[in-house]
Structures are given as C-alpha cells and as structure tokens.
Amino acid sequence: MTASIGPCAAGLKIGANGIVLNCAGFSISGGGAGIGIDLVGRSGVTVEHCKTSNFAEGIALAGSSNNILFANTGTCNKVYYYEVTDSNLNTLVDNSAGCPAAPLGAAGFYLSASSNNVFIDNTAVGTKGYGFYLFSSSGNNLVGNTANSNNVDGFALTAASKSNNLFTNTANSNLQYGYHDLSTGTGTKATGNIYNGDICGPTAATHNTVGGAIPPNVGVPPYLCTPQSP
C-alpha cells in the first residue's frame, strides 16, 4: 500500500494464495462493521505492517493455513481484532490489539476450532473482553505474549481446548483472571507465565489456572494477585 484507505464498509479481501500484503504502516478504516483484511481459504499469505480500525473484525482467517501475520496493529475494532477460525498452522508475530480511548472489542486474539498455530510477542491491551481467547482449539503455542488491562481475562481457554502450550506470557491488571483455563481438554502445559494485579478467587477452583497448574491464593478480597508464575 502507498496510502491509507477508508472509512469503508468492507476492507481488503485476499484473493490469491502465496502473496504478500505489506501496508507499509498505512491504515484501513471501517464504518463499524465488516472485516478489515479477510483471508478465506488462503495459504502462504503474509500480511504485515497493516493498521485496521473501526471494523467488526480487524484481520480474519477462516479455513486458512500456513499464513503469517506480522507487525500489524488493530485499533478499536468492535468484536475481534484478530480472528482465527477453522485455521491451522498459521503464525502471528508482533501484532497488537487495543483501544486507547476506551475498552472495545470482545477479544484481542480469538481462536475457534483452530490447531497448531503459533503466537509470539503479540499484545492485547485495553479490550472490552479477553486478551487471548481459545475456544475448542488445540496444539497451539503462545510464547511471550502480553495481555494487560483487559476487561475480562488476559488468557482464557474454553470448551474442548487441549494440548496448548503457554510459555513466558504476561497478564497484568486485567479485571478478572490473568489466566483462566475452563477447557474440558487435557495436556495443556504452562511455564514461566507471569500475572500481577488480576483477580484471584477465594478457593482453589477459582484461582488463576493454566493446564491444571493452580498458583497459591494471595492477598485479601477481592484477591488481587501479586506476581505469580503458573
């Protein structure tokens, strides 16, 4: 791209495999609905240095594999900043999500029925919902990501999510849990993840959890956690 575009009802739809979309820091802005950058059934695509704002979803992958999202910025999108649905073997590195003006969006990074994806050094700060949300998604690796000051959990795993790996992630000052593993799946591992200033429940069942690892309860009601490492 050589210039910013929008506001527009719909953003860019990737129409071929194996291409590179380099926005060079320019932005694509919407009117509150639609998708900023849409990958459906795509593989081998790289999307980098793009800014999306004021869409329902900033960048969405559906039925897509072996794609790379690198150094993109999502600002004040309404639902998901990065949505990965029925998509496997994708890599997301150094992307950011959030709304500085006011918390907005259901999740910074949302995975549904997606496996073996890699998330490295991504950031979700100031969403109205979750930083990272995994629904029925397995075998994903989350390394060195940050989820701070979100209105719900920093990292949440739900439904049949299993065998995910969370290493050296950070979740600070989220209004609920830093890490909340509600999944029915097994085999998730966690090492060196930090949380501070998130809510811990008064019982073991409501502590911060990742893959069954329950850190000690700390503090007094509302049980704000001091730095811990599940």
Buried (B, 14 or more C-beta within 10 A) or exposed (E): BEEEEBEBEBBBEBEEBEEEBBBEEBBBBBEEEBBBBBBBEBBBBBBBBBBBBBBBBBBBBBBBBBBBBBBBBBBBBBBBBBBBBBBBBBBBBBBBBBBEEEBBBBBBBBBBBBBBBBBBBBBBBBBBBBBBBBBBBBBBBBBBBBBBBBBBBBBBBBBBBBBBBBBBBBBBBBBBBBBBBEBEBEEBBBBEBBBBBBBBBEEEEBBBBBBEBBBEBBEEEEBBBEEBEB
